[in-house]
Amino acid sequence: TYCERRKAVEELEELDSHRPPKAQGKKPLYIGTLADYAELVVQYGYVTMFVAAFPLAPFLAWLNNIFEIHVDSQKILNEHRRAFPMAAQDIGTWYGVLSLISYAAVFTNMGILTFTTDAFSFAYSGDNDADPNVARDRLWTFFVASFIILGFKIIIDVVIPDYPEEAAVRVARQKYIIDKYIFGP
């Protein structure tokens, strides 16, 4: 009868409306994370290298990142096709870039503090900036303080592992289980 056919059509329409692959197939492809990483790395560079000039920058970057999480989730979930999942061990080349920026930040921040402020004026032997002794003392202060901070940074990088020991044990256990039960004896 008509009522039964109408009910069957409504059930099919309801079922079809819950099929995301059909709707996702019409959306543009998600290109990848390169642009997202590049945006974050540029922000990290500005924040770390010029924090001495603008101490409010980390807070503003944090607010921007909260907003960016919502914008990117909207972009990835609703405006693009579902991305094909690909495994990655880490963030790849970006780790080296971030590490280089953090080392450069030591020198830029120390340069800002040494050459544009009187933060280390106790170490200068002259009275004004025109005195050649002050310029020499500023340069020595810059190098000594930079390398002291750089030394602390290297010590911290060596002493603190990249991930906790408990995580290393779990990864080793997981690798053992995969090798034993999936790949055989």
DAVENWO-V776290 format. One record per backbone hydrogen bond with DSSP energy under -0.5 kcal/mol. NH is the residue of the N-H (numbers start at 1). CO is the residue of the C=O. Records with the same first field share a line. If there is no record, write none. Layout:
NH = CO + CO
This chain:
5 = 1
6 = 2
7 = 3
8 = 4
9 = 5
10 = 6
11 = 7
12 = 8
13 = 9
14 = 10
15 = 11
16 = 12
17 = 13
18 = 14 + 15
19 = 16
20 = 18
22 = 19
23 = 19
24 = 20
25 = 21
26 = 23
27 = 24
28 = 79
31 = 29
37 = 33
38 = 34
39 = 35
40 = 36
41 = 37
42 = 38
43 = 39
44 = 40
45 = 41
46 = 42
47 = 43
48 = 44
49 = 45
50 = 46
51 = 48
54 = 50
57 = 54
60 = 56
61 = 57
62 = 58
63 = 59
64 = 60
65 = 61
66 = 62
67 = 63
68 = 64
69 = 65
70 = 66
71 = 67
72 = 68
73 = 69
74 = 70
75 = 71
76 = 72
77 = 73
78 = 74
79 = 74 + 75
80 = 75
81 = 28
94 = 91
95 = 92
96 = 92
97 = 93
98 = 94
99 = 95
100 = 96
101 = 97
102 = 98
103 = 99
104 = 100
105 = 101
106 = 102 + 103
107 = 103
108 = 104
109 = 105
110 = 106
111 = 107
112 = 108
113 = 109
114 = 110
115 = 111
116 = 112
117 = 113
119 = 113
121 = 118
123 = 120
124 = 121
131 = 128
134 = 131
135 = 131
136 = 132
137 = 133
138 = 134
139 = 135
140 = 136
141 = 137
142 = 138
143 = 139
144 = 140
145 = 141
146 = 142
147 = 143
148 = 144
149 = 145
150 = 146
151 = 147
152 = 148
153 = 149
154 = 150
155 = 151
156 = 152
157 = 153
158 = 154
159 = 155
160 = 156
161 = 159
168 = 164
169 = 165
170 = 166
171 = 167
172 = 168
173 = 169
174 = 170
175 = 171
176 = 172
177 = 173
178 = 174
179 = 175
180 = 176
181 = 177
182 = 177 + 178
183 = 178
